């Protein structure tokens, strides 16, 4: 069924203002108006809505092109993001290794880094670290679970090492001059029982011999004395075809490095730098000596001094909109329906119009306790190709050489587009530093409002889910929030509601406990690990 944007106004509300605005899914425009009106009545605003027949209603299909026009981060949403980013930067300024960005990751971070008496790594924690950075439909940056090493492996599987036409011409010309020396190399290789690989690699039998020698002995000079005739034949070739000799060895080194990357990232093990997650399984390495222990993270999360708080003030309520300011900044005119979406005890959601009057003033404080950080760098491929998997030099060459007549690593095929893979905002991006906290708490003080409605809805221990400014979710994926306390000031007439996450049970294993992901420092491959 289609979605409709419905606006309804009382007879006394002058155009273009409306008292109730909502997007609903319905079979027709008329049905959408009926459903929207029913939701307005259920919200119990004061005064109560008049009969629908006496109201002014407007509806239009909420088509994709309309949604696209509204997509992106709105000014008041950006103001909240700016408030968080400013305070985190001030708190961690001497420790951050780059600009902090607020990032969305509703599922949270499994901060139990190691698991069990064997101190195996917690696979859930590693999967949280091994995330790609993407952009949500609302324009907010978000983490995409379990994707960075997987995308990197797919990219490397589509890479080859190629020679430019110029280098190929050099090899062809020099090898033609050294045809007798090449024949001697092949003969000596076969005389000592050498066997060619099937299928032969690029470069034919001569390249295959160089590949086998380098793989077995590390280099031609390291060949044993028993192979002196083969070594002498290669030396004679080298003296005539020096450039071609270098290029043959470069091809081996490049393809061996590429093969090691693919093997180490697709089949991690204890021998190639993988991180053990069970008796039988390993996960790709993320520089284990730089990862914190669970205890170190717990200390940071429990530190009372590591808190930030963003204040939101709302006033001047009209029938449709209000004035909102964040962290003492500029004031925004914002539709009431877009300020806060509230659902209590899994009931239908409603907005602040349920509780406010024209004299209302609301103060909200969103507090993130226990802000702490840690580094998460992928294990770099070692010089001998035995451990690690991340090679920024290879990525740099891919980015620079693909599609050009140049010697080096290049992407082949049509699966990937270099322009969409590398650089800020592109696919191969991640967080190199995570900033986490405990789940945030929210304090809302209502002044000049419908106190009885507030105290009736927000009873202690009632489950609550919130969406702030149409973007920031509290509860839901991370577990429903609850009313922790409610204070009604008898003299001032104000009511303060404190909302927070569920208390973690002492029986919940630390490997299943989650921290809130505030964001971190973005790394855009290549050249920015």
Secondary structure as UniProt FT lines:
FT   STRAND          3..9
FT   TURN            11..12
FT   TURN            15..16
FT   STRAND          20..25
FT   HELIX           29..42
FT   TURN            43..44
FT   HELIX           52..54
FT   STRAND          56..61
FT   HELIX           64..70
FT   HELIX           75..92
FT   TURN            93..95
FT   STRAND          100..102
FT   TURN            106..107
FT   STRAND          109..110
FT   STRAND          114..115
FT   TURN            116..119
FT   STRAND          120..121
FT   HELIX           123..129
FT   STRAND          132..135
FT   TURN            137..138
FT   STRAND          141..144
FT   TURN            145..146
FT   HELIX           148..157
FT   STRAND          159..162
FT   HELIX           165..177
FT   HELIX           179..191
FT   TURN            192..193
FT   TURN            202..203
FT   HELIX           204..217
FT   HELIX           220..222
FT   HELIX           225..227
FT   HELIX           228..240
FT   HELIX           242..266
FT   TURN            270..273
FT   STRAND          275..276
FT   STRAND          282..283
FT   HELIX           288..290
FT   HELIX           294..301
FT   TURN            304..305
FT   STRAND          308..315
FT   STRAND          321..326
FT   TURN            327..328
FT   STRAND          331..335
FT   HELIX           336..338
FT   STRAND          340..344
FT   TURN            345..346
FT   HELIX           352..354
FT   TURN            358..359
FT   STRAND          361..368
FT   STRAND          372..375
FT   TURN            383..384
FT   HELIX           392..401
FT   TURN            402..403
FT   STRAND          408..411
FT   HELIX           418..421
FT   TURN            424..425
FT   STRAND          429..437
FT   STRAND          441..447
FT   HELIX           451..457
FT   TURN            460..461
FT   STRAND          463..468
FT   TURN            469..471
FT   STRAND          472..474
FT   HELIX           476..478
FT   STRAND          481..488
FT   TURN            490..492
FT   STRAND          495..500
FT   TURN            506..507
FT   HELIX           510..512
FT   STRAND          514..524
//
